[in-house]
Amino acid sequence: FEGALVEMYGYKKPKGQSQQEFDRWVASIKPRRSVTEAFREFERRFAQLSERDRRLVGVDKVLLFLKTVRHEERMDILFERQDDRGAHGLTEEWSEVEWVCRQHDARRSSTA
């Protein structure tokens, strides 16, 4: 079916990225953007991973994301996401980090 789409419409399935490429991207980040921008870019790149790689990376998703934000925002997120159930008293739930990122930017935009 995909071959027919390529022939008829020039359709090509978008190429994803490997876990290694994702890890290299995270390691190469120079965090100079807002939490929202970092969050959107992280989610976009995470979505490009295969389902298998998403499951593998998902274990460390929170920690990898924190590497993509500036130190001061990282500390805000770490403080906001305290949870006695997680490692070192911090939540490992991505939904919690997502909520904190949205709250962080809402606070910043209301003070600007």
C-alpha positions in Angstrom: 0.0 0.0 0.0 2.8 2.4 0.9 4.5 1.6 -2.4 1.3 2.6 -4.3 1.2 5.9 -2.4 4.8 6.6 -3.2 4.2 5.9 -6.9 0.9 7.9 -7.2 1.5 10.9 -4.9 5.2 10.8 -4.1 4.3 10.0 -0.5 7.1 9.0 1.7 6.7 8.0 5.3 8.5 10.6 7.5 11.7 9.3 8.8 11.9 9.0 12.6 14.9 9.2 14.7 16.7 6.5 16.6 17.2 6.5 20.4 20.9 7.3 19.8 20.0 10.3 17.7 17.6 11.4 20.4 20.2 11.0 23.1 22.7 12.9 21.1 20.2 15.8 20.6 19.6 15.9 24.4 23.3 15.9 25.1 23.9 18.7 22.6 21.3 21.1 23.9 22.4 24.4 25.1 19.4 25.4 27.2 18.6 29.0 26.3 14.9 28.8 25.5 11.7 29.0 27.5 10.3 26.0 29.3 7.4 25.9 26.8 9.8 25.9 23.8 12.0 23.2 25.3 8.9 21.2 26.2 7.4 21.4 22.7 10.7 20.6 21.0 11.3 17.6 23.4 7.8 16.3 22.7 8.2 16.7 19.0 11.5 14.8 19.0 10.2 12.2 21.4 7.2 11.6 19.1 9.6 10.8 16.2 11.0 7.8 18.1 9.8 4.3 17.3 7.3 2.9 19.8 10.0 0.6 21.1 12.5 3.5 21.6 9.8 5.6 23.2 9.3 2.9 25.8 13.1 2.6 26.4 13.6 6.4 26.6 10.4 6.8 28.6 12.0 5.3 31.7 14.3 8.4 31.8 12.0 10.9 30.0 11.7 13.3 32.9 15.5 13.4 33.6 16.2 13.8 29.9 13.8 16.6 29.6 15.3 18.4 32.5 18.6 18.5 30.7 17.0 20.6 28.0 16.0 23.6 30.2 18.0 26.3 31.8 19.3 25.7 35.3 17.0 28.2 37.0 13.9 26.6 35.3 15.2 23.2 36.1 15.3 24.1 39.8 11.8 25.5 39.6 10.5 22.3 38.0 12.4 20.1 40.5 10.9 22.1 43.4 7.4 21.9 42.0 7.5 18.2 41.2 8.3 16.9 44.6 6.7 13.6 45.4 7.6 11.2 48.2 6.8 8.2 45.9 9.5 9.0 43.4 13.3 8.7 43.5 14.9 11.4 45.7 11.4 12.7 46.5 10.7 13.7 43.0 7.9 12.5 40.7 8.8 10.4 37.7 5.4 11.0 36.1 5.6 12.8 32.8 2.0 14.2 33.3 3.3 16.0 36.4 6.2 17.5 34.6 3.9 18.6 31.8 1.6 20.3 34.3 4.5 22.1 36.0 5.8 23.4 32.7 2.4 24.8 31.8 2.1 26.4 35.3 5.7 27.8 35.1 5.0 29.6 31.8 1.6 30.8 33.0 3.3 32.4 36.0 6.0 34.0 33.9 3.5 35.4 31.4 1.4 36.9 34.1 4.4 38.7 35.7 5.7 40.0 32.4 
